[in-house]
């Protein structure tokens, strides 16, 4: 699922704006709800069915939010930029700052990067959309492949390990990081070749619905 969604965003994220916004907003809401419950509310002894119920509710809420934000393109792209900031904060922390073992720093980076990238996306949404979708698509594809190959720290486990100071990064993570960077550049190139101005939301009736 991650590889498929990533491939869609990597190639057509800039062209098919509404499906992109819907997908990212759904995933954002779902991830925030699951992370909040996993890190704060749910004990380790939580029954499996409880996780499925919470996940189902999160998907429904994410779908509702995604539908409404497809009507507000600029706000939707802002959510996309916020997601980019969160992902970059995780990558930076995992690659360079995990040895500091400071929980407050971890959350400060996640929130700070999200706010900064979301703000930039709101004001420069036309410029950031292509790069953001190429980056997120690359991250999803690499992350999906890593679930089979291994060597990439699980994001949920990362939260607990950052809190306890037990986090140690395997060398393979830096290889994955390199692939993400290369694929992002390739995604921007591909979207530039596919993208045509008349297909853009810039010239559609959605451009003013923000």
C-alpha positions, 0 to 999 in steps of 0.5 A: 500500500505504501509503495502504491500510494508513493508511486502515485504521489511520485508521478501524478501528485502535482497533476491530480491535486484533489486525490493527492490532498485527500490521500495525504489528509486521510493518512495525516489524520490517521497517523496523528490519531494512532501516534497519539493513542500509541504514545500517550493513551494506550497501555502495552496490554491493550487488546488487538481489537481495540487497535482495530476499532481506533484505526477504523474510526481514524480512517473515517475521520481522515476521510471526512477531513480529506473530503472537505480539504479537497474543497479548500485546495490551499489549505489542503496543500498546507496540510501536505507541507506540514506532513513533509515537515514531520517526515523531514524532522523524523529523518533528521532526528534518526540520522543525526540527533538520536544520540542526544536522547532528549524527548522534548527535543524530538517533539520540538523538532516534529512540531516545529518542522511541521509548523514551518513547512506548513507555513511555507506551503500556505504562502508558496503553495504553487511552488512547493506542491511538486517537490512535496509530492515527489518527496512524500512519494519517495518516502512512502516507496522507500518505507514500503520496501524497507518493511520487507528488507529491514534496517529502517527503524519503525516510527512508532518504536522510534518514539518509545526508544527516543524516550528511553534513550535506547535508539541506535541507527543501523547503517542501512538507514543512511542508504535508505535516506540516500534513496529518498533524496535521489528518488525525490529529485527523480520525482520532480523531473518526472512530474515536470515531464508529465505536467502540462499547464492546462491540466493544473489546478492553477487554471481550474475552478479550484484555484480560488477555493482556499 
